[in-house]
Amino acid sequence: MSLGCQFRYKVLRQEDATEATRQLELDVIAGLQSQPKHLSSTYFYDQEGSALYQQITELDEYYLTRCEFEILKTHGKSICDRYFGHGQPVNLVELGAGDGRKTRVLLKELLEAQVDFQYVPIDISESAMKELVMGLKSEFQDSHLQCFGLVGDYKDGLQWLSSQQHFRKNFVLFLGSSIGNFTRENAIRFLRGLAQILRDGDELLLGADLLKDPMIMTRAYMDSKQVTRRFNLNLLKRINRELKADFDCNEWYHYAFYRSDIQAVESQLISKVPQQVYLGSSGLRFSLEAFEPIHTEYSHKYLLQDLKQIAAYSGMQCCEFLFDENKWFVDCIWKVDCHNSASKSSNDQQHQYS
Ligand code: AVJ
């Protein structure tokens, strides 16, 4: 067995740190000049933020990860039987793999069933990819697992895959209700883009958090150990460090609440006192009144009918819904269906959402 080529990755796009900082600065300025103020949840995940998110997934109150684990454990075998094998080799593609803990459940099922597949995690960060691939190597050394990571954004990765590997079907994982950070409109835009890059017959497994008791949803984002508070505040720390700002990180409430009007948990940072913030990198100053909120995140929650509608608008066909025992979370399996896709839904969708 040639270990050398069993665990590997390819860099499609080098992360450009200067460009990333410039974009952060533009977004921070725009966000702090708006009313109400906002900062994007995409900036949570620097090294410290990713580590804090990892801790969140282990909290009792943060049921999402636990539920999805259960789903993959319970239904892994049937996913394997239904969507893999049948003589066609498959790319098991994962968007934003993180540490890949949940995915390992599936990898083990697939290896056991001896289906012809390779695992293709896609991540923009080369260091995260390195860590993931090394981790897999130490766990799966003695198996037949083939791992071929792609460093780049999702578009780079998927485009490269569809141009290179015509003989393989793609089965794409987008786990954890990451889609929940998008507005409905942007979720559809993103998924439609995905459907367009993929080929007819390719599949998507999409994790989505379902509507439930509003207090259960709220507590998941206002945990008793205050890890989510640190996660939220880390955004300000990051801005202090990368943009030479001087947010006083001790003077904030972390506040998260469920909004039934938009079916989302909204997270905010609320200043306890009047503050002047100096953004050193740009020389700009921003002031906050006492109790002024900065919006940092929406985590959308879904009804099954929402998900069916999103699939239709995205040009995908619902194959099945896989639930945990409580039906708190769902993994949807959708098939890319070009006949139904972009052309049909683009007009409908504009009426509905723009
Ligand atoms: C990674 C987007 C799924 O919204 O539940 C966790 C991020 N924010 N706690 C979510 C998060 C606060 C998480 N997602």
Residues whose N, C-alpha, C, O or C-beta is under 5 A from the ligand:
A	BS01	AVJ	I56 G176 S177 S178 N181 A220 S299
